[in-house]
């Protein structure tokens, strides 16, 4: 027996006080402009173990190995879906300030902000990565994460804007100088002009936040899209 129910949506906010920028990445699946980092090295180690097991099973080419690989793939997909649900829930709560008190950092509160997300189209093609990092990037369902954030935000009345992610990882969020040399390593951002230093993903999330706010102010508003299927 299957039962359906309708959950009332909150009235969409038309006057957000600001935006929460969200940068999607590899070491951390999502980093917000408030400094929250979602997942990271532990989950990536598990993903690497899954990749090695999958490769080992594929090489065997036996019926039992194929059955085991199929079963393991389903387990991977369910784990990724569960993680994406948890990440999206916390991001929407962080923007709207509805986290439980014991889980709520002091800097958060009833902020009434919107969410600024990267346009996900071509995220894999844009990334210039070494082969192991490419495998990690390609194996994560970022589109699923984006859709989860969108529908949870819509249900909570939190506006969502989508911004062009070009050069967000190379642009200084303080002085806006943009250069490839500002990224001396994958994790570090160091501006060659003003000397600002920050975690690279955190700096990028601030650029996304600023672009989201400017897009909203200039009228390029984009609410969370209509979704016909919620998995």
RAFEN-V346416 format. One record per residue. N is the residue number from 0. RES is the residue in one letter. SS is DSSP state (h for helix, s for strand, l for the rest). OMEGA is omega in whole degrees, -180 to 180 (NA if undefined). Layout:
N,RES,SS,OMEGA
N,RES,SS,OMEGA
//
This chain:
0,X,l,-179
1,X,l,179
2,X,l,178
3,X,l,177
4,X,l,179
5,X,l,179
6,X,l,-178
7,X,l,179
8,X,l,175
9,X,l,178
10,X,l,-178
11,X,l,178
12,X,l,179
13,X,l,-178
14,X,l,-180
15,X,l,-179
16,X,l,-180
17,X,l,-179
18,X,s,174
19,X,s,179
20,X,s,-179
21,X,s,177
22,X,s,179
23,X,s,-176
24,X,l,-173
25,X,l,-180
26,X,l,172
27,X,l,-177
28,X,l,178
29,X,s,176
30,X,s,-179
31,X,s,-180
32,X,l,173
33,X,l,179
34,X,l,179
35,X,l,178
36,X,s,-176
37,X,s,-175
38,X,l,-177
39,X,l,-170
40,X,h,-178
41,X,h,-180
42,X,h,178
43,X,h,175
44,X,h,178
45,X,h,179
46,X,h,178
47,X,h,176
48,X,h,178
49,X,h,-179
50,X,h,-180
51,X,h,178
52,X,h,179
53,X,h,179
54,X,h,180
55,X,h,-179
56,X,h,180
57,X,h,-179
58,X,h,-177
59,X,h,177
60,X,l,176
61,X,l,-179
62,X,h,-180
63,X,h,179
64,X,h,179
65,X,h,178
66,X,h,-180
67,X,h,179
68,X,h,179
69,X,h,179
70,X,h,-179
71,X,h,179
72,X,h,177
73,X,h,178
74,X,h,177
75,X,h,-178
76,X,h,179
77,X,h,178
78,X,h,180
79,X,h,179
80,X,h,179
81,X,h,179
82,X,h,179
83,X,h,177
84,X,h,-178
85,X,h,179
86,X,h,-177
87,X,h,179
88,X,h,-179
89,X,h,179
90,X,h,178
91,X,h,178
92,X,h,180
93,X,h,180
94,X,h,-176
95,X,h,177
96,X,l,-178
97,X,l,177
98,X,l,173
99,X,l,-174
100,X,h,-176
101,X,h,-179
102,X,h,-172
103,X,l,176
104,X,l,-176
105,X,l,-176
106,X,l,-179
107,X,l,179
108,X,l,177
109,X,l,-170
110,X,l,-179
111,X,l,-179
112,X,l,170
113,X,s,180
114,X,s,176
115,X,s,-179
116,X,s,172
117,X,s,168
118,X,l,-171
119,X,l,-179
120,X,l,177
121,X,l,-178
122,X,h,-179
123,X,h,-180
124,X,h,-178
125,X,h,-173
126,X,l,175
127,X,l,-170
128,X,l,172
129,X,l,-174
130,X,h,179
131,X,h,179
132,X,h,177
133,X,h,178
134,X,h,179
135,X,h,-179
136,X,h,-175
137,X,h,-176
138,X,l,-178
139,X,l,-179
140,X,l,-179
141,X,h,179
142,X,h,177
143,X,h,178
144,X,h,179
145,X,h,-180
146,X,h,178
147,X,h,178
148,X,h,-177
149,X,h,-175
150,X,h,176
151,X,h,178
152,X,h,180
153,X,h,-180
154,X,h,-178
155,X,h,-179
156,X,l,-179
157,X,l,180
158,X,l,180
159,X,s,174
160,X,s,-180
161,X,s,-174
162,X,s,176
163,X,l,-176
164,X,l,-175
165,X,l,174
166,X,l,178
167,X,l,-180
168,X,l,-179
169,X,l,-177
170,X,s,176
171,X,l,-179
172,X,l,179
173,X,l,-177
174,X,l,177
175,X,l,171
176,X,l,-177
177,X,s,179
178,X,l,179
179,X,h,-179
180,X,h,177
181,X,h,-180
182,X,l,179
183,X,l,177
184,X,l,-178
185,X,l,-173
186,X,l,-171
187,X,s,170
188,X,s,180
189,X,s,-176
190,X,l,-179
191,X,l,-179
192,X,l,-176
193,X,l,178
194,X,l,180
195,X,l,-179
196,X,s,-180
197,X,s,170
198,X,s,-173
199,X,h,-179
200,X,h,179
201,X,h,177
202,X,h,-180
203,X,h,180
204,X,h,176
205,X,h,176
206,X,h,178
207,X,h,177
208,X,h,-179
209,X,h,178
210,X,h,178
211,X,h,180
212,X,h,180
213,X,h,178
214,X,h,179
215,X,h,-179
216,X,h,-178
217,X,l,175
218,X,l,179
219,X,l,-172
220,X,l,180
221,X,l,176
222,X,l,178
223,X,l,-173
224,X,l,175
225,X,l,180
226,X,l,-178
227,X,l,-178
228,X,l,175
229,X,l,-177
230,X,l,NA
//
